[in-house]
Amino acid sequence: MFGQLHEIANHTLFVEGLEPSLILKEPDVASAVLHKSGDTLYVMDTGATPVFRARMIEAAERLRPFDRLVLLNSHAHPDHTPNNSVLHEIPALTKEHYISAVGIPFLDYAARTKADFAGIGEYYHLEDGPGLPFGLITRLFKPFRWIYPDLIDRHFVNFMVSRVMSKFRPLEPSLETATPFEHTPAGPLPIQGLALTGWNLRDDVYVIESRGHTQDSVSFYLPKVKVLFLSDETVTWFNCWADSSAARVIRILEATLAMYHAGMVDVLIGGHQQDQFRGAAIPALIHRLIDNHQTLVNTLELILAEHPTGLTVPQIYRKLSKFRSQPAIDGFFREEFPKMPGMLKTAITYALLEAGFTAEGAPGKKRFRRLGIY
């Protein structure tokens, strides 16, 4: 249930996020974790919307007493950070706020989101993004592209950004309090047998440089209670943004498996699963995420191998839909609509780029093919 508080370990609460029925109707609110150790309360992400904000404050009150409040952001996206201003509402003697330096400029949500839309618009026209039936509405923009192409791009992007951002209000990322993790150099973390780097916060929280979902993404390990909060490294789409890295997502997921098998992880929390994972459910989730991504990439490679002169993203999407008899592929389509219209075409685009395919042609109509194949 949205905003429900779950005690997942001693002095540790998981605040459940929201899975949208449709992103233009309601927000996709990420989950958060709060952990008290000694006199310090660590708040890992703050979610969005007034409802979630109230639950975050309630969770903090349940974990009193504490004198020091430390807010840690996994990354800058507007489903994780708009309630950062709770930092000013939760009483404490000292307060700190950290986020990766790379992410601080991205707390300007509108500018970042417009840049994301503009970037993907190089590969396919945005009005072609959502699949049917939602695409019936966006495709009404298509006839006007022939007359006012630049105007359509600007208006469509502005429409999408305003609609999406309105669901996350109030947007209060507390930019003025944000301090880069990198104000001290990252170093090796004391996690036996794993070459993970990041920041050790008093042996209470290990901030892991995962950098997979986005270039500013970090994950949180609470060694004293064996809780691992991977935030959006557990998102179904490994390549949902221009700065996503499936290779780094897989690296942190494989590290999670190693930590689990070494007895270091009792509870796993993801940013958007709205659940806590324990025991055998932990490796089951990790294997499912990795296997599904690999199935997607393998299927895309198979499709393009049969079309050496290349295909556009909408063409690839249509051909991919013929493989829905495979549970993994069907899952990506079901995840897309009605929850995240257009996301699958974006994931296709960035997965192919990371896999080494080239895209050539006019903006919005680029054709993907394997380099060296004509």
C-alpha positions as CSV (number, residue, x, y, z in Angstrom):
1,M,0.0,0.0,0.0
2,F,1.3,3.4,-0.9
3,G,3.1,5.1,2.0
4,Q,2.9,2.0,4.3
5,L,5.6,1.7,6.8
6,H,7.4,-1.7,7.2
7,E,9.9,-2.5,9.9
8,I,12.4,-4.5,7.9
9,A,15.2,-4.7,10.6
10,N,16.1,-3.2,14.0
11,H,15.6,0.6,13.8
12,T,15.0,0.3,10.1
13,L,11.9,1.3,8.2
14,F,10.9,0.8,4.5
15,V,8.4,3.3,3.2
16,E,6.5,1.8,0.3
17,G,6.3,3.7,-3.0
18,L,3.6,3.8,-5.6
19,E,3.3,1.9,-8.9
20,P,1.2,4.0,-11.3
21,S,-1.7,2.7,-13.3
22,L,-0.7,5.4,-15.9
23,I,2.2,7.8,-15.5
24,L,0.2,10.7,-16.9
25,K,-2.5,10.0,-14.3
26,E,-0.5,9.3,-11.1
27,P,3.2,9.4,-10.2
28,D,5.6,6.5,-10.1
29,V,6.8,7.2,-6.5
30,A,10.0,5.5,-5.4
31,S,10.3,3.7,-2.1
32,A,12.5,5.0,0.7
33,V,14.4,3.5,3.7
34,L,15.2,5.1,7.1
35,H,17.8,3.7,9.5
36,K,18.8,4.8,12.9
37,S,22.2,4.0,14.3
38,G,23.3,5.5,17.6
39,D,22.3,9.2,17.6
40,T,22.0,9.4,13.8
41,L,19.0,8.9,11.6
42,Y,19.8,8.1,7.9
43,V,17.1,8.9,5.4
44,M,17.7,7.3,2.0
45,D,15.5,9.1,-0.6
46,T,12.3,11.0,0.2
47,G,9.9,10.1,-2.6
48,A,7.3,12.5,-3.9
49,T,3.8,13.9,-3.2
50,P,2.3,15.2,0.1
51,V,1.0,11.8,1.1
52,F,4.5,10.2,0.9
53,R,6.0,13.2,2.6
54,A,3.7,12.8,5.6
55,R,4.7,9.2,5.9
56,M,8.4,10.0,5.8
57,I,7.9,12.4,8.7
58,E,5.9,9.8,10.6
59,A,8.7,7.2,10.0
60,A,11.3,9.6,11.3
61,E,9.3,10.2,14.5
62,R,8.9,6.5,15.1
63,L,12.7,6.1,15.1
64,R,13.4,8.8,17.7
65,P,15.4,9.7,19.7
66,F,18.2,11.0,17.4
67,D,20.3,14.2,17.3
68,R,21.8,14.0,13.8
69,L,19.8,13.7,10.6
70,V,21.6,12.6,7.4
71,L,19.7,12.7,4.1
72,L,21.2,10.5,1.3
73,N,19.8,10.6,-2.2
74,S,20.4,7.5,-4.5
75,H,20.1,9.8,-7.5
76,A,18.4,13.0,-8.6
77,H,15.3,11.7,-10.4
78,P,12.0,13.4,-9.5
79,D,10.4,10.2,-8.1
80,H,13.1,10.1,-5.4
81,T,13.9,13.7,-4.3
82,P,11.0,16.2,-4.4
83,N,10.4,15.7,-0.7
84,N,14.0,16.5,0.2
85,S,12.7,19.5,2.0
86,V,11.5,17.2,4.8
87,L,15.1,17.9,6.0
88,H,13.8,21.3,7.3
89,E,10.7,19.7,8.9
90,I,12.3,16.9,10.9
91,P,13.8,18.4,14.1
92,A,17.5,17.5,14.8
93,L,20.5,19.2,16.2
94,T,22.6,18.7,13.1
95,K,21.5,18.0,9.5
96,E,23.4,16.9,6.4
97,H,22.3,16.2,2.9
98,Y,24.4,14.2,0.3
99,I,24.0,13.3,-3.4
100,S,26.5,12.5,-6.1
101,A,28.0,15.6,-7.6
102,V,26.9,14.4,-11.1
103,G,23.3,14.5,-10.0
104,I,23.1,18.0,-8.4
105,P,22.4,19.8,-11.7
106,F,19.7,17.2,-12.5
107,L,17.7,18.5,-9.5
108,D,16.5,21.1,-12.1
109,Y,13.9,18.5,-13.0
110,A,12.3,20.3,-16.0
111,A,15.6,21.0,-17.7
112,R,16.8,17.4,-17.2
113,T,13.6,15.9,-18.5
114,K,13.4,18.1,-21.5
115,A,17.0,17.1,-22.3
116,D,16.0,13.4,-22.0
117,F,13.1,13.8,-24.4
118,A,15.2,15.8,-26.8
119,G,17.9,13.2,-26.7
120,I,15.6,10.3,-27.5
121,G,13.9,12.4,-30.1
122,E,17.1,12.0,-32.2
123,Y,16.2,8.3,-32.7
124,Y,12.4,8.3,-33.1
125,H,9.7,11.0,-33.1
126,L,8.3,11.3,-29.7
127,E,4.7,11.1,-30.8
128,D,5.5,7.6,-32.1
129,G,6.8,6.6,-28.7
130,P,3.7,5.3,-26.9
131,G,2.2,2.1,-28.1
132,L,-1.5,1.6,-28.7
133,P,-4.1,2.5,-27.5
134,F,-2.4,5.5,-25.8
135,G,-0.5,6.2,-29.1
136,L,-3.8,7.1,-30.8
137,I,-3.7,10.4,-28.9
138,T,-0.1,11.2,-29.4
139,R,-0.2,10.4,-33.1
140,L,-2.6,13.3,-33.6
141,F,0.5,15.4,-33.6
142,K,2.0,13.6,-36.6
143,P,0.3,15.6,-39.5
144,F,1.6,18.8,-38.0
145,R,5.2,17.6,-38.1
146,W,5.3,18.1,-41.9
147,I,4.5,21.8,-41.5
148,Y,6.1,22.8,-38.1
149,P,8.6,20.0,-37.2
150,D,10.6,22.1,-34.7
151,L,7.4,23.6,-33.1
152,I,5.9,20.1,-32.7
153,D,9.0,18.9,-30.9
154,R,9.0,21.8,-28.5
155,H,5.3,21.7,-27.8
156,F,5.1,17.9,-27.4
157,V,8.1,17.9,-25.1
158,N,6.7,20.8,-23.0
159,F,3.4,19.0,-22.8
160,M,4.9,15.8,-21.7
161,V,7.2,17.4,-19.2
162,S,4.5,19.6,-17.6
163,R,2.1,16.6,-17.4
164,V,4.6,14.3,-15.8
165,M,6.2,16.8,-13.4
166,S,2.8,18.0,-12.2
167,K,2.2,14.5,-10.6
168,F,5.3,14.8,-8.4
169,R,4.5,18.2,-6.8
170,P,5.5,19.8,-4.6
171,L,9.0,19.8,-6.2
172,E,11.3,20.7,-3.3
173,P,14.7,18.9,-3.8
174,S,16.4,21.3,-1.3
175,L,19.2,22.1,-3.7
176,E,20.6,24.6,-1.3
177,T,21.5,21.8,1.2
178,A,22.9,19.3,-1.3
179,T,26.5,18.4,-0.7
180,P,28.4,16.1,-3.1
181,F,29.4,12.7,-1.8
182,E,32.6,13.4,-3.7
183,H,33.6,16.2,-1.3
184,T,35.7,13.3,0.1
185,P,37.3,10.8,-2.3
186,A,35.5,7.5,-2.8
187,G,37.5,4.5,-1.7
188,P,37.3,0.7,-1.4
189,L,34.4,-0.4,0.8
190,P,35.0,-3.1,3.5
191,I,32.8,-5.7,1.8
192,Q,34.7,-8.9,1.8
193,G,35.7,-10.3,-1.6
194,L,34.1,-7.5,-3.6
195,A,35.8,-4.6,-5.4
196,L,33.1,-2.0,-4.6
197,T,34.0,1.6,-4.1
198,G,32.1,4.4,-2.4
199,W,31.8,6.0,1.0
200,N,31.8,4.5,4.5
201,L,29.6,6.5,6.8
202,R,30.7,5.6,10.3
203,D,30.3,1.9,9.5
204,D,26.5,2.6,9.6
205,V,25.9,3.0,5.9
206,Y,28.1,2.0,2.9
207,V,27.3,4.2,0.0
208,I,28.1,2.1,-3.1
209,E,29.0,3.7,-6.4
210,S,26.8,1.5,-8.5
211,R,26.3,4.1,-11.4
212,G,24.1,1.8,-13.4
213,H,20.6,3.2,-13.6
214,T,22.1,6.7,-14.1
215,Q,25.6,8.1,-13.9
216,D,24.8,9.6,-10.5
217,S,23.2,6.4,-9.0
218,V,24.4,5.0,-5.7
219,S,23.2,2.1,-3.6
220,F,23.1,1.8,0.2
221,Y,24.2,-1.1,2.3
222,L,23.5,-1.2,6.1
223,P,26.1,-3.7,7.4
224,K,24.8,-3.8,11.0
225,V,21.4,-5.0,10.0
226,K,22.3,-6.6,6.6
227,V,19.9,-4.5,4.5
228,L,20.8,-3.6,1.0
229,F,18.9,-0.8,-0.7
230,L,19.6,-0.9,-4.5
231,S,17.1,1.8,-5.3
232,D,16.7,1.9,-9.1
233,E,19.3,-0.6,-10.0
234,T,16.4,-3.1,-9.7
235,V,14.3,-1.3,-12.3
236,T,13.1,-3.7,-15.1
237,W,14.5,-1.5,-17.8
238,F,18.4,-1.5,-17.6
239,N,18.7,1.0,-20.4
240,C,15.9,3.5,-19.7
241,W,18.1,6.7,-19.9
242,A,20.9,8.0,-22.1
243,D,23.3,7.7,-19.2
244,S,22.1,4.2,-18.1
245,S,24.6,1.4,-18.2
246,A,23.3,-2.2,-18.3
247,A,26.8,-3.4,-17.7
248,R,27.1,-1.5,-14.5
249,V,23.5,-2.6,-13.5
250,I,24.5,-6.2,-14.0
251,R,27.8,-5.6,-12.0
252,I,25.9,-4.4,-8.9
253,L,23.3,-7.1,-9.2
254,E,26.0,-9.8,-9.4
255,A,27.7,-8.2,-6.4
256,T,24.3,-8.5,-4.6
257,L,24.2,-12.2,-5.3
258,A,27.8,-12.6,-3.9
259,M,26.8,-10.7,-0.8
260,Y,23.7,-12.7,-0.3
261,H,25.5,-16.1,-0.7
262,A,28.2,-14.8,1.7
263,G,25.4,-14.2,4.3
264,M,25.8,-10.4,4.2
265,V,22.2,-9.6,3.0
266,D,19.1,-10.5,4.8
267,V,16.8,-7.9,3.2
268,L,16.9,-6.4,-0.3
269,I,14.9,-3.3,-1.2
270,G,14.4,-1.9,-4.7
271,G,13.2,1.5,-5.6
272,H,10.1,0.3,-7.5
273,Q,9.2,-3.2,-6.4
274,Q,6.9,-2.0,-3.5
275,D,8.1,-5.1,-1.6
276,Q,10.9,-6.4,0.6
277,F,12.9,-9.5,-0.5
278,R,14.2,-12.1,1.8
279,G,15.8,-15.5,1.6
280,A,15.4,-17.3,-1.8
281,A,13.4,-14.3,-3.1
282,I,16.6,-12.3,-3.4
283,P,18.5,-14.4,-5.9
284,A,15.2,-15.1,-7.7
285,L,14.7,-11.4,-8.3
286,I,18.3,-10.8,-9.4
287,H,18.3,-13.7,-11.8
288,R,15.0,-12.7,-13.3
289,L,16.1,-9.1,-13.9
290,I,19.4,-10.2,-15.6
291,D,17.9,-13.0,-17.6
292,N,15.0,-10.8,-18.9
293,H,17.4,-8.1,-20.0
294,Q,19.6,-10.6,-21.8
295,T,16.6,-12.1,-23.5
296,L,15.6,-8.6,-24.7
297,V,19.1,-7.9,-26.1
298,N,19.4,-11.3,-27.7
299,T,16.0,-10.8,-29.4
300,L,16.9,-7.4,-30.6
301,E,20.2,-8.8,-32.1
302,L,18.2,-11.6,-33.8
303,I,15.8,-9.1,-35.3
304,L,18.5,-6.8,-36.7
305,A,20.6,-9.8,-38.0
306,E,17.7,-10.5,-40.3
307,H,17.7,-6.9,-41.5
308,P,21.3,-6.0,-42.3
309,T,20.4,-2.6,-43.9
310,G,18.8,-1.6,-40.6
311,L,15.5,-0.8,-39.0
312,T,14.0,2.3,-37.3
313,V,13.0,2.0,-33.7
314,P,9.2,1.8,-34.4
315,Q,10.0,-1.0,-36.9
316,I,12.1,-2.9,-34.3
317,Y,9.3,-2.4,-31.8
318,R,6.7,-3.9,-34.1
319,K,8.9,-6.9,-34.8
320,L,9.7,-7.3,-31.2
321,S,6.0,-7.6,-30.4
322,K,6.0,-10.8,-32.5
323,F,8.1,-12.4,-29.7
324,R,5.5,-11.9,-26.9
325,S,5.2,-15.7,-26.6
326,Q,8.4,-15.4,-24.6
327,P,7.5,-14.5,-21.0
328,A,10.4,-12.0,-20.7
329,I,9.4,-10.1,-23.8
330,D,5.8,-10.1,-22.9
331,G,6.7,-8.7,-19.5
332,F,8.4,-5.7,-21.1
333,F,5.3,-4.9,-23.1
334,R,3.0,-5.3,-20.1
335,E,5.3,-3.1,-18.0
336,E,5.1,-0.4,-20.7
337,F,1.3,-0.1,-21.0
338,P,-0.5,1.3,-19.2
339,K,2.2,2.2,-16.7
340,M,5.0,3.7,-18.8
341,P,3.9,4.5,-22.4
342,G,6.9,4.9,-24.7
343,M,9.5,3.4,-22.3
344,L,10.1,0.3,-24.3
345,K,11.1,2.2,-27.5
346,T,13.5,4.2,-25.3
347,A,14.9,1.0,-23.8
348,I,15.3,-0.5,-27.2
349,T,17.2,2.5,-28.4
350,Y,19.7,2.7,-25.6
351,A,20.2,-1.1,-25.3
352,L,21.2,-1.2,-28.9
353,L,23.6,1.7,-28.5
354,E,25.2,0.1,-25.5
355,A,25.4,-3.2,-27.4
356,G,27.5,-1.6,-30.2
357,F,24.9,-1.0,-32.9
358,T,25.1,2.2,-34.9
359,A,22.2,4.5,-35.8
360,E,22.2,6.5,-39.0
361,G,19.8,8.7,-40.8
362,A,17.6,11.8,-40.3
363,P,16.7,12.8,-36.8
364,G,13.7,11.0,-35.6
365,K,14.1,8.3,-38.3
366,K,17.5,6.8,-37.6
367,R,18.0,3.2,-38.6
368,F,19.9,0.8,-36.4
369,R,22.3,-1.8,-37.8
370,R,25.4,-3.6,-36.7
371,L,28.6,-1.8,-37.7
372,G,30.3,-3.3,-40.7
373,I,27.0,-4.9,-42.0
374,Y,25.3,-3.4,-45.0
